[in-house]
Amino acid sequence: MIRDILKYTLLALALLFAGCEDERVPRDYPRVRTLEVTNITGEGALFSAEVYDAGNVEITGHGFTWSREKPEINLNDRVNLGPFSGIGHYSSRITTALEPGVKYKVAAFIRAGNYTVYGNTVEFESLGSLGPVITGITPERALCGDTILIRGKNFSWVGHNNKVFFNETAAKVCNEVTDTTLLAVVPFSLTVPEQTVSVEVTGNRTVYTGSKLIVDLPQIESIIPSQARWGDTITMSFRYLKKSDNIRFFIDQTQLVLTEAYDGETARAIVPFEAVQPRIDLSVSVSGTRLVFFGSFTLLPPIITSIYPVMASWSDTVTLYGVFNANQAATQVLFDERAANIVSVARDSIKVIVPNDLLGTTAVLTYKYGDFTCSSTQMFSLLPPVIETVSPMSDYTGGIVTITGKYFKNYYTTVKFNDILSSVISVTGTSIQCYAPGNFCGPSEISVTVCGQTTLFGQTFDLTNPSVVSFYPTHASPGDTITIEGLNLQNVSLFLISIKPDNPAYGGYGFETVTKEQGLATAIVPSADYTSGLVTAWAWRDWIESYLAGDEMFSIDAPVINSFSPSSGSAGTVVTLSGEHFSLVPQYNRVTINDYPVEIVSCSRNEIRFRMPNMSAGNYHISLSICGHQVSSAGTFENISPWRRLQDLPFTNNSFTMDFGDEVFVAAPVASSNVTLYKFVPENYSFVTAGEVHPSLSYFGRTVVKGDRAYMMANTYSEVKFLEFNRNTMSLSVVSDPPGKVSTHTILMDGDSVIYAGGGDSLTYRGYYVSEFWKYNLFSGTWKRLKDLPFFCMTSSEFTINGRNYVISIDKKLWEYNPVADTWSHISTYPGTGTYDMMIVVCNGRVYIGHGRYGNNQIYYYDPQTNSWDELLNEFPRFRVKPVDFEYGGKIYFGGSDRNDFWEYDPMLDH
């Protein structure tokens, strides 16, 4: 490289100083001057020069060189005109290697001795030149890769400026070029034998018409054998394939490893393991060209000739013999559909591990590689399980049995005692732990099944599950004792009555075991919903069960009611029931009256004494249930009670009640702005519709009745109004807004000619109690504020009795109002738990209070004469909030709220 740099440096210096006055070349050498280029046409240009100093060294050559950059005769196009003597002009018509529109630089040169002297450089723009001329080619028949000689003129001295084509395929041009000869290599990429040769120089292309070049294209004569497997040796024979140092052979994209190098006719190679397609193309790569011989070789599929051993167990090693691909990474072996782990792969054998998830008894072994698949003709079989020992050889349900042997598999191993499936605890390859099963008693045969293969143990196992043989008596009442005979009764967990003979394990009721020995036991008959069933021995251990019943059915004696006395009474009355087959255990005799259970006082086989419950007045049959038997008395018992249930209300959740003395109306909402009025009919204790009102309000407080009008506070979530109901017009209207801070849950009381209102809580701020107290003048229609309440209270906690007004505060204190002094007095304490929306009814000089928010169904009555509270003993109706309650004809009527039951209470009957 350093030598080349020095060479070009000297050349540059020579060009730089050529023709200059300070010429470094000794004056003994000739000097030349390049003249302007003239006669520039599309066919070339005229180069001219002048030798103006002949020097004293012989001129052996003279001419011109040109290029796009600095011209140099050894690198660029040139014309050599031969020797020259003396001084004078010379010129040359250049008709080649000029491209139109390109600016060239030309310099004249002369050779003298060992030196080349350049003239100055002249630049011109070319209009083009003539094309090359081909006069002949040698030889006229060749092989791909041969070199041919092209003769002619107007070629470029610059090799890469000359382009040679065979038909339209470009050929490599050798470096040894002149302006009259070219050497070109026949390309391997030719596809037809007959080729037209053409040469192109600076865009001018000339086709040789003298003759065609005949190219003998490479051919494959044979591949022996034409079908083979991986690793086999094949011999490839070719015609017209020139031997070359860079020739390579391929099957598909895999280069063949040659066992014998190509000698111009044949080559030997090994079928590579990388080949994966059955039909394979052979190709030859030479001089950058790939020659493909399509479908020239067939890769035979792999083959499994045998497997060994043909019987094995999981994780054992099995060897496949045959012809395979030695690439382990892409090898797959299947036992049916289960992939096996590959241990090793060779061309003639594969070692694999029997898959742990192989579950079939037999399997076909399949080899897969790429698109190739082959299967064994021999079937592989899993070894059947082997039972070596069983311990213990006798036990009952839930006992742990250990089986030793081999070829067991977890999750796929089952154990049977005869045909009874055992619950398996654990499984290893050599051991099984399972539970002794239930539902059988006696010798049994043990079998182990693994993946469909079953092995029987040679000895019998004794299952000692308890079993019922007989019992006595065969019928009795609950609570009686029976004697049971059977086998292994000491192992019983519980004796059962099984109500399904075909399935003793379903729907059983347990006896109370008194004694149990190996063959004899006693037990108490249970009370449950059955009339007969099988006496069954049930054993339970570690969640494993056994049910073994006798053949005979046990039955419960059906009870009979002959009579009862007395025939009438009230809550607490003791009634005697006479009959047959009663249980000696009180709670086993279920006596009910109108579905209400009673308290059993005493019982015998023929008599039951019970206490009447607190219930509604009426005449009722007495019913008795013993186990699954039910019987009722022929006659009825008259129950005397202050409470009597009436026909149900036609509504629920009343809005407000208006008691006009001779008439009672209850308003019940249908929708938020549609309220139906119901009128009480005392003749049949029913309600009939009496019209509708359409208020814009939704929630109504307790009413105060004045003559034919009823007054109340009502509200929505955003407003509160003081309303009046007119019985004559059956209409509801707004009287006024509430006074002051009076808002919701307000108390409302009758004050003779005025109405008192106050208390409650705020509509806007829940939990904020209001203590203001006001009175409304019915004549002037005005409100007047009174002294604030000294307590907090809510609606339906107020009442008026004998013209005196009372309020129960939220802390349960009873206050009385003095309208003259406008003062309140704490006179007593309410014993109940409710705070508002309570039942409050004045009847016969007393007030009855109960239920309500935070309350219960306990009812109390208050006597203002004695300022005392007493508790009702018969609180029969269920608890509710904001009930329908009113007095009519000296009786109290109660019900409604979120239920539609309706009751009458007669205080005169409650003593």
Secondary structure as GFF3:
##gff-version 3
##sequence-region A 1 911
A	DSSP	alpha_helix	2	17	.	.	.	ID=ss1
A	DSSP	beta_strand	31	34	.	.	.	ID=ss2
A	DSSP	beta_strand	38	41	.	.	.	ID=ss3
A	DSSP	beta_strand	44	53	.	.	.	ID=ss4
A	DSSP	beta_strand	59	67	.	.	.	ID=ss5
A	DSSP	beta_strand	77	84	.	.	.	ID=ss6
A	DSSP	beta_strand	88	94	.	.	.	ID=ss7
A	DSSP	beta_strand	103	112	.	.	.	ID=ss8
A	DSSP	beta_strand	115	125	.	.	.	ID=ss9
A	DSSP	beta_strand	133	138	.	.	.	ID=ss10
A	DSSP	beta_strand	141	143	.	.	.	ID=ss11
A	DSSP	beta_strand	147	153	.	.	.	ID=ss12
A	DSSP	three_ten_helix	159	161	.	.	.	ID=ss13
A	DSSP	beta_strand	162	166	.	.	.	ID=ss14
A	DSSP	beta_strand	169	173	.	.	.	ID=ss15
A	DSSP	beta_strand	181	185	.	.	.	ID=ss16
A	DSSP	beta_strand	194	195	.	.	.	ID=ss17
A	DSSP	beta_strand	197	201	.	.	.	ID=ss18
A	DSSP	beta_strand	204	207	.	.	.	ID=ss19
A	DSSP	beta_strand	213	216	.	.	.	ID=ss20
A	DSSP	beta_strand	219	224	.	.	.	ID=ss21
A	DSSP	beta_strand	227	228	.	.	.	ID=ss22
A	DSSP	beta_strand	233	239	.	.	.	ID=ss23
A	DSSP	beta_strand	248	251	.	.	.	ID=ss24
A	DSSP	beta_strand	254	255	.	.	.	ID=ss25
A	DSSP	beta_strand	257	260	.	.	.	ID=ss26
A	DSSP	beta_strand	266	270	.	.	.	ID=ss27
A	DSSP	beta_strand	279	286	.	.	.	ID=ss28
A	DSSP	beta_strand	289	299	.	.	.	ID=ss29
A	DSSP	beta_strand	303	308	.	.	.	ID=ss30
A	DSSP	beta_strand	311	312	.	.	.	ID=ss31
A	DSSP	beta_strand	317	323	.	.	.	ID=ss32
A	DSSP	beta_strand	332	335	.	.	.	ID=ss33
A	DSSP	beta_strand	338	339	.	.	.	ID=ss34
A	DSSP	beta_strand	341	345	.	.	.	ID=ss35
A	DSSP	beta_strand	349	353	.	.	.	ID=ss36
A	DSSP	beta_strand	362	369	.	.	.	ID=ss37
A	DSSP	beta_strand	372	382	.	.	.	ID=ss38
A	DSSP	beta_strand	386	391	.	.	.	ID=ss39
A	DSSP	beta_strand	394	395	.	.	.	ID=ss40
A	DSSP	beta_strand	400	406	.	.	.	ID=ss41
A	DSSP	beta_strand	413	417	.	.	.	ID=ss42
A	DSSP	beta_strand	420	421	.	.	.	ID=ss43
A	DSSP	beta_strand	424	427	.	.	.	ID=ss44
A	DSSP	beta_strand	431	435	.	.	.	ID=ss45
A	DSSP	beta_strand	441	450	.	.	.	ID=ss46
A	DSSP	beta_strand	453	464	.	.	.	ID=ss47
A	DSSP	beta_strand	467	472	.	.	.	ID=ss48
A	DSSP	beta_strand	475	476	.	.	.	ID=ss49
A	DSSP	beta_strand	481	487	.	.	.	ID=ss50
A	DSSP	three_ten_helix	489	491	.	.	.	ID=ss51
A	DSSP	beta_strand	494	498	.	.	.	ID=ss52
A	DSSP	beta_strand	508	510	.	.	.	ID=ss53
A	DSSP	beta_strand	512	516	.	.	.	ID=ss54
A	DSSP	beta_strand	520	524	.	.	.	ID=ss55
A	DSSP	beta_strand	532	541	.	.	.	ID=ss56
A	DSSP	beta_strand	544	556	.	.	.	ID=ss57
A	DSSP	beta_strand	560	565	.	.	.	ID=ss58
A	DSSP	beta_strand	568	570	.	.	.	ID=ss59
A	DSSP	beta_strand	574	580	.	.	.	ID=ss60
A	DSSP	three_ten_helix	586	588	.	.	.	ID=ss61
A	DSSP	beta_strand	590	593	.	.	.	ID=ss62
A	DSSP	beta_strand	596	597	.	.	.	ID=ss63
A	DSSP	beta_strand	599	603	.	.	.	ID=ss64
A	DSSP	beta_strand	607	611	.	.	.	ID=ss65
A	DSSP	beta_strand	618	626	.	.	.	ID=ss66
A	DSSP	beta_strand	629	640	.	.	.	ID=ss67
A	DSSP	beta_strand	643	646	.	.	.	ID=ss68
A	DSSP	beta_strand	656	659	.	.	.	ID=ss69
A	DSSP	beta_strand	664	671	.	.	.	ID=ss70
A	DSSP	beta_strand	674	681	.	.	.	ID=ss71
A	DSSP	beta_strand	686	693	.	.	.	ID=ss72
A	DSSP	beta_strand	699	700	.	.	.	ID=ss73
A	DSSP	beta_strand	704	706	.	.	.	ID=ss74
A	DSSP	beta_strand	709	715	.	.	.	ID=ss75
A	DSSP	beta_strand	720	726	.	.	.	ID=ss76
A	DSSP	beta_strand	731	736	.	.	.	ID=ss77
A	DSSP	beta_strand	747	751	.	.	.	ID=ss78
A	DSSP	beta_strand	754	758	.	.	.	ID=ss79
A	DSSP	beta_strand	773	777	.	.	.	ID=ss80
A	DSSP	beta_strand	782	785	.	.	.	ID=ss81
A	DSSP	beta_strand	798	801	.	.	.	ID=ss82
A	DSSP	beta_strand	804	808	.	.	.	ID=ss83
A	DSSP	beta_strand	813	818	.	.	.	ID=ss84
A	DSSP	beta_strand	823	829	.	.	.	ID=ss85
A	DSSP	beta_strand	839	843	.	.	.	ID=ss86
A	DSSP	beta_strand	846	850	.	.	.	ID=ss87
A	DSSP	beta_strand	859	863	.	.	.	ID=ss88
A	DSSP	beta_strand	868	871	.	.	.	ID=ss89
A	DSSP	beta_strand	884	888	.	.	.	ID=ss90
A	DSSP	beta_strand	891	895	.	.	.	ID=ss91
A	DSSP	beta_strand	902	905	.	.	.	ID=ss92
A	DSSP	three_ten_helix	907	909	.	.	.	ID=ss93
###
